Amino acid sequence: MRKIYNYILSAFFISSLVACDGQDEEIIHMQNQDPVVTVTSISDAVGYVGNEFTIYGTNFGIVANDVEVYVGNTKLQLISCEDEELTVKIPEGTTAGRISVVVYGQRVDTQLMYDVLGVPGIRTVIPLYGFVGDEIKFNGHDLGVPSAHYKVLFSGKEESAAFMAEPEMESFSVKVPEGAQSGAITLTIADVPVNVSGQFTVLQHATVDKVQNTAGEDSNQGLAGCISVITGTNLKPELLESDIELPGTWKVEFLQGTEIIATGIVDMEQLSNEKITLKVPEMLTAGNYKIAVSTPFEEIKTRLDYTILPKPIVTGISKTEGYVNAEVVISGTDFGNKASDIEVKFGETVCEVPTFDKDGNIVVRVPAGLQAGANTLTLTIQGVTISMGEYGVFEVYDTPEITSIEGAYNFPYGILVKAGSNITIKGKNFGTDANAIVVMLGEEQIDINGNVTADAISITVPNDFTSGKLLMKIQDVDVDIEGPELVIMPEDGDITQYVLKNSVQPFKGYGFEGKEWDREGLHDWKKTNIKNGGGLQYPNNITGTGRDPKGCIALHQWGQTQNYNGKMWQETSLPKGKYRVNLDGISLGRDDRNKGSVKAVFVVCRGTKVEDIPEYDNGTWREKQKGVEGEIVMEIGHLEDDNIVLDLVENMNDLIVSFVVWANSTAWASFTSVTVHLVE
């Protein structure tokens, strides 16, 4: 099946295409597709000027005007064009070179060579890299012309490179000249251009200057097996021809005198022009060494000093079992004096940075979050794992934990207690000895009421208590047991800040900046179907000379229509009890010129998502719908302030506090605060 490429629909006619007649043609519209051109082979790869040859591949198309073929820099004559093969003719002046195909602006440079016989031709340049002064060999044919007729120009130079000897029929060699730059090599023989395939890289000699540790600090010493970094220049030059096989590899050798003792392992992924990262050989013994560095292109003459430190040995441990935060001392020799070089792990959990005692032993604390039971203890210094021997397991005790406070008021944003009330600290692993337990509220120690159990301790909140963190200290437990922050219940029962967010003035928005509306403002409230932005407004003050910076909750419908069942809400939860919810600064109105209408409901209902909030039924609100704990139904002329009372009998109640508005054009509903009080 042939493919007819219609590049711009209706812009070209089929009569303008160069193609053979045939059946089963597939028309591909190029403005909709971008087929990838490939070149797979050529036949033949050798010929004379005037010969034709064929290029095979895919997606060449059949529009001759959009196809170009080159050998080196010479454009060939296109004889025929089909989707999977091109026939071309070798014009005068063509010399050996790589094949390139351009189809509709898409260029494919290949490694396929075409060799033109009977004229000078270069098949290969070996190598395609080198230092100034290196010998570079050109291989080809018909090259036996005296060097006086040659001009070999390296990028950046106007003078021909010096020949090593007179050219032979199949080769000649030149030196890389001073001042040469990476790039193409230009060759002319008897003033006739000859293609030279490939880009030449002029190498710069590499240097090394120092050794660093993985933290980037200069350090010419370390443990056998550690990771070190050698810095320098030109350590990994980028070759212009990236598929060249390198003559060698990167080597870092450790010497004593002239003898190579061991070779480091180079991290090829982190290798750069300025750094060689390596693993110091593990078999090296303590002592002084010289480091010799080689790149694939040269051996660097500079030698670096490096000292292998004695290997650390663990001789003991202060304890092999204990609670989280227990202090553990690992004793031994040759630990060094840099805490940042040391990592101690219990299982998979890393300890905080260790310290040293006066004898140079390692001091750590058992990290938090460990599972009770046996944990493998590992010690790493400079990235080298040090054998713990018989001290490699630590038994972690099941640490006491505070899980809840009974008798307190557990609100979403704080736990409140009443002065003089009894509360019970619930948890686990407290033990049963009251004399071994100290309970703190803030800075004050609190007496324990009666007996304790492994999971419960009772205390009385002091009459002068205001707020403070609950803390327990248990004898023989190395870590303090932290509980929640407790706050005394306000005398007026106002618990708003512990139940709701951003529900009283001044409201938190994105920024007033002198405008009336903060469309995306009113943080912490969610909105559904509130048209015209809604959210947070700064209305005129009494004198009309400015804006009220405290803001108000606004469900405005200004300039919109059909804002039916627009909702603004947030979730909360309350324990059982009696509560009063106040809605203040109620204002419902309309522009009488447009006869707009507005209705709104403030509702507290059970649930956790917007679907749990009741709605108007075609403009009618049905009171006491399922799940509703309290509601305020409002229309124009409603009182400025109102409230509902919640009598919750369950221990914990997931609730939604929500506004629901039913309004059309030029109507508004706004409120200055929503507050919650505990009644009893």
Buried (B, 14 or more C-beta within 10 A) or exposed (E): EBBBBBBEEEEBEEEEBBBEEEEEEEEBEBEEEEBEBBBEEBEEEBBEBEBBBBBBBBBBBBBBEBBBBBBBBBBBEBBBBBBBBBBBBBEEEBBBBBBBBBBBEEEBEBEBBBBBBEBBBBBBBEBBBBEBEBEBEBBBBBBEBEBEEBBBBBBEBEEBBEBBEEBEEEBBBBBBBEEBEBBBBBBBBEEEBBBBBBBBBBBBEBBBEEBBBBEEEEBBBBBBBBBBBBBBEBBBBEBBBEEBEEEEEBBBBBBEEEEEBBEBEBBEEEBEEBBBBBBBBEEBEEEEBBBBBBBBBBEBEEBBEBEBBEBBEBEEBBEBEBBBBBEBBBBBEBBBEBBEBBBBBBBEBBBEEBEBEEEEBBBBBBBEEBEEEEBEBBBBBBBBEBEBEEBBEBEBBEBBBBEEBEBBBBBEEBBBBBBEBEBBBBBEBBBEEBEBBBBBBBEEEBEBBEEBEEBBBBBBBBEEBEEBEBBBBBEEBBBBBEBBEBBBBBEEBBBBBBBBBBBBBEBEBEEBEEEEBBBEBBBEBBBBBBBBBBBBBBBEEEEEEEBBEBBBBBBBBBEBEEBBBBBBBBBBEBBEBBBBBBBBBBBBBBEEEEEBBBBBBBBBBBBEEBEBBBBBEEEEBEEEBEBBBBBBBBEBEBEEEBBBEBEBEEEEBEBBBBBBBBBBBBBBBBBBBBBBBBEE
